[in-house]
Amino acid sequence: MRKRLKVALLIESSRAYGRGLLRGIAAYIRAHRSWSTYVEPRGLTEPFPRWLKTWKGDGILARVTDTDMAELILETSLPAIDLRGSVLESRIPKLGVDAAAAARLAFVHLRERGFRHFAFCGDAPKYHFFDERGEEFERLA
């Protein structure tokens, strides 16, 4: 019998996006029954949980918010995946949205509804993926 993996979920429950990720992970676990998870209610920018430094798990799924959090996760030496992708210089593998595909979907949606004048608004200085979305949206427009 295969060992159930213990996975820490550092995903905010305070926002719809994070709750959606948690629902998706729960659906995966129900279908595969291969994980035991540790999750606690948290906000996106809450401090790194102290318990993780000594936690005896098999991996981490996290929405990494800054370089400090990325470094603390790396210090655990556990396999980890960043589900946010906003810290470019992090060595944690990232899983996120295809920015160009999101821009194409938005543009096609608006064009199909008859719009002829377009604009893009995103918090580009803070999040690099808005730059990518904006550039693709502009190219399409």
Secondary structure as UniProt FT lines:
FT   STRAND          5..10
FT   HELIX           16..32
FT   STRAND          35..39
FT   TURN            44..45
FT   HELIX           50..53
FT   STRAND          59..62
FT   HELIX           67..75
FT   TURN            76..77
FT   STRAND          80..82
FT   TURN            88..89
FT   HELIX           99..112
FT   TURN            113..114
FT   TURN            124..126
FT   HELIX           128..140
//
